[in-house]
Amino acid sequence: MVLKESESQLEAGDPAPAFELEGVDGETYTLESFADDEALLVVFTCNHCPYAQAKFELLNELAAEYEDVSVVGINPNDAEEYPDDSFGKMREVVADGTIDYDAYLRDESQDVARAYGAVCTPDPFLFENSAALRAADSRAAEPRDSGEFRLVYHGRLDDAPNPDDEPSRYQIREAIDAVLAGEAVDLEWQPSRGCSIKWTDD
């Protein structure tokens, strides 16, 4: 296991890189799939990493609690070298309730992980849908497109970076609550920590 800390080149206000990925439910997802949400939490994660496993419950809770936020897990790991991260195994952990996100997607080519600059599992990115917020404020329907998702937070989910640590603060909840309240996300972007993404060309 190689321990890494997140170091994406995306900055606050940058648009979410587009994707088109298959979910374990057989559906194909793009950014437009979440156009009605006020926020989108994209987390590069996997099945086997203990750092990722330690955040399964929190991410499941976020997906259940926030109706206007989608929690999307993306697994980019090399499944040939790490069969626990195969598409079949992804389906199994969803079927047994271990993972219960709004969507769990397979990044077979690893192009999406590279576009986001993801380096570890988990590696979370929170985006605000400015079009959805504008529409909510004006109570008028406005066109929405993928360019409306803008990065507002990239960093650790909570203050327990190691699998055995007990969190006392949940930065991701603070960030989501700020977005839903129409406020700026005023948080230090402390890097997430986890196993390195298992690249096919490593």
C-alpha positions as CSV (number, residue, x, y, z in Angstrom):
1,M,0.0,0.0,0.0
2,V,1.3,3.4,-1.0
3,L,0.0,6.3,1.1
4,K,-0.8,9.5,-0.8
5,E,-2.4,12.9,-0.1
6,S,-4.7,14.7,-2.5
7,E,-3.0,17.3,-4.7
8,S,-5.4,18.1,-7.6
9,Q,-4.6,20.9,-10.0
10,L,-8.3,22.0,-9.9
11,E,-8.9,25.2,-8.1
12,A,-11.9,26.9,-6.5
13,G,-14.3,27.9,-9.2
14,D,-13.0,25.5,-11.8
15,P,-15.7,23.6,-13.8
16,A,-16.1,19.9,-13.1
17,P,-14.5,17.9,-15.9
18,A,-17.0,16.0,-17.9
19,F,-17.5,12.3,-17.7
20,E,-19.6,9.5,-19.1
21,L,-19.3,6.4,-17.0
22,E,-21.3,3.2,-16.3
23,G,-22.8,2.7,-12.9
24,V,-23.2,-0.6,-11.1
25,D,-27.0,-0.3,-11.8
26,G,-26.3,-0.5,-15.6
27,E,-27.1,3.1,-16.2
28,T,-24.7,5.6,-17.9
29,Y,-24.0,8.8,-15.9
30,T,-22.8,12.2,-17.0
31,L,-22.7,15.5,-15.2
32,E,-26.1,16.2,-16.7
33,S,-27.5,13.3,-14.8
34,F,-27.2,15.5,-11.7
35,A,-28.4,18.8,-13.1
36,D,-31.2,19.1,-10.7
37,D,-29.0,18.9,-7.6
38,E,-27.7,21.9,-5.8
39,A,-24.4,20.2,-5.1
40,L,-22.4,17.2,-6.4
41,L,-19.9,15.3,-4.3
42,V,-17.5,13.3,-6.5
43,V,-15.3,10.9,-4.5
44,F,-12.6,8.8,-6.2
45,T,-12.7,5.7,-4.1
46,C,-12.5,1.9,-4.3
47,N,-13.5,-1.3,-2.5
48,H,-10.3,-2.6,-1.0
49,C,-8.4,0.4,0.5
50,P,-8.8,0.7,4.3
51,Y,-8.8,4.5,4.0
52,A,-11.7,4.3,1.6
53,Q,-13.5,1.7,3.6
54,A,-13.3,3.9,6.7
55,K,-15.5,6.5,4.9
56,F,-18.1,4.2,3.4
57,E,-20.5,4.8,6.3
58,L,-20.1,8.6,6.2
59,L,-20.7,8.8,2.5
60,N,-23.7,6.5,2.8
61,E,-25.1,8.9,5.4
62,L,-24.5,11.9,3.3
63,A,-26.3,10.3,0.3
64,A,-29.3,9.5,2.5
65,E,-29.5,12.8,4.4
66,Y,-29.1,15.4,1.6
67,E,-31.9,15.3,-0.9
68,D,-30.4,18.1,-3.0
69,V,-26.9,16.7,-3.1
70,S,-25.7,13.6,-5.0
71,V,-22.9,11.5,-3.7
72,V,-21.0,9.8,-6.6
73,G,-18.3,7.3,-6.0
74,I,-15.9,6.7,-8.9
75,N,-13.6,3.7,-8.9
76,P,-10.6,4.1,-11.2
77,N,-8.3,1.3,-9.9
78,D,-6.7,-1.3,-12.1
79,A,-9.0,-4.2,-11.6
80,E,-6.6,-6.7,-13.3
81,E,-4.0,-6.1,-10.6
82,Y,-6.6,-5.5,-7.9
83,P,-9.6,-7.8,-8.6
84,D,-11.4,-6.6,-5.4
85,D,-12.0,-3.4,-7.4
86,S,-13.6,-5.1,-10.4
87,F,-17.0,-4.1,-11.7
88,G,-18.4,-7.3,-10.4
89,K,-17.1,-6.7,-6.9
90,M,-18.4,-3.1,-7.1
91,R,-21.9,-4.5,-7.7
92,E,-21.5,-6.9,-4.8
93,V,-20.7,-4.2,-2.3
94,V,-23.7,-2.2,-3.5
95,A,-26.0,-5.2,-3.4
96,D,-25.1,-6.1,0.2
97,G,-25.5,-2.4,1.3
98,T,-21.8,-1.8,2.1
99,I,-21.9,1.1,-0.4
100,D,-25.1,3.0,-0.8
101,Y,-24.2,6.2,-2.7
102,D,-26.4,7.9,-5.2
103,A,-24.2,6.4,-7.9
104,Y,-21.1,4.1,-7.9
105,L,-19.3,4.4,-11.3
106,R,-16.4,2.5,-13.0
107,D,-13.6,4.6,-14.5
108,E,-12.1,1.8,-16.6
109,S,-9.9,4.0,-18.7
110,Q,-8.8,6.1,-15.7
111,D,-9.2,9.2,-17.9
112,V,-11.7,10.8,-15.5
113,A,-9.4,10.3,-12.5
114,R,-6.6,11.9,-14.5
115,A,-8.9,14.8,-15.6
116,Y,-9.8,15.6,-12.0
117,G,-6.2,15.1,-10.8
118,A,-7.2,12.5,-8.3
119,V,-4.3,10.6,-6.7
120,C,-5.7,8.7,-3.7
121,T,-8.7,6.8,-2.3
122,P,-10.7,8.6,-1.0
123,D,-10.2,11.8,-2.9
124,P,-13.4,14.0,-2.6
125,F,-14.4,17.0,-4.8
126,L,-17.5,19.1,-3.9
127,F,-19.1,21.1,-6.7
128,E,-21.8,23.7,-6.5
129,N,-24.5,23.8,-9.2
130,S,-24.8,27.6,-9.6
131,A,-27.6,27.2,-12.1
132,A,-29.7,25.2,-9.7
133,L,-29.1,27.7,-7.0
134,R,-30.1,30.6,-9.2
135,A,-33.2,28.8,-10.3
136,A,-34.1,28.1,-6.6
137,D,-33.6,31.8,-5.8
138,S,-35.6,33.1,-8.7
139,R,-38.1,30.2,-8.7
140,A,-37.8,30.2,-12.4
141,A,-36.6,27.4,-14.6
142,E,-33.3,28.2,-16.2
143,P,-31.2,26.1,-18.6
144,R,-28.5,24.1,-16.8
145,D,-25.4,22.6,-18.3
146,S,-22.3,20.7,-17.1
147,G,-20.3,24.0,-17.0
148,E,-22.5,25.1,-14.1
149,F,-20.8,22.7,-11.7
150,R,-18.0,24.7,-10.0
151,L,-15.5,23.4,-7.5
152,V,-16.0,24.8,-4.0
153,Y,-14.1,22.3,-1.9
154,H,-11.4,19.7,-2.4
155,G,-10.1,18.1,0.8
156,R,-10.6,15.7,3.5
157,L,-14.1,14.5,4.5
158,D,-13.4,14.9,8.2
159,D,-10.6,15.3,10.7
160,A,-9.9,11.6,11.0
161,P,-7.4,11.0,8.2
162,N,-6.4,7.5,9.4
163,P,-8.8,4.5,9.3
164,D,-8.7,3.9,13.0
165,D,-9.2,7.6,14.0
166,E,-12.5,8.8,15.4
167,P,-13.7,12.1,13.7
168,S,-14.7,15.1,15.8
169,R,-15.3,17.4,12.9
170,Y,-16.8,16.8,9.5
171,Q,-15.5,19.3,7.0
172,I,-17.6,17.9,4.2
173,R,-20.8,18.5,6.1
174,E,-19.8,22.1,6.8
175,A,-19.0,22.6,3.1
176,I,-22.3,21.1,1.9
177,D,-24.3,23.1,4.5
178,A,-22.7,26.3,3.3
179,V,-23.5,25.5,-0.4
180,L,-27.2,24.7,0.5
181,A,-27.4,27.9,2.5
182,G,-26.1,30.0,-0.4
183,E,-22.9,30.9,1.5
184,A,-19.3,30.7,0.5
185,V,-17.4,27.6,1.6
186,D,-14.8,29.1,3.9
187,L,-12.7,26.1,4.8
188,E,-9.0,25.3,4.5
189,W,-8.4,22.6,1.9
190,Q,-6.5,20.1,3.9
191,P,-5.5,17.2,1.8
192,S,-7.4,13.9,1.9
193,R,-5.3,10.8,2.7
194,G,-5.5,7.3,1.4
195,C,-4.1,4.5,-0.8
196,S,-2.6,5.6,-4.1
197,I,-4.8,5.1,-7.1
198,K,-3.7,1.9,-8.8
199,W,-2.8,3.1,-12.3
200,T,-2.6,0.6,-15.1
201,D,0.7,2.0,-16.4
202,D,2.5,1.9,-13.0
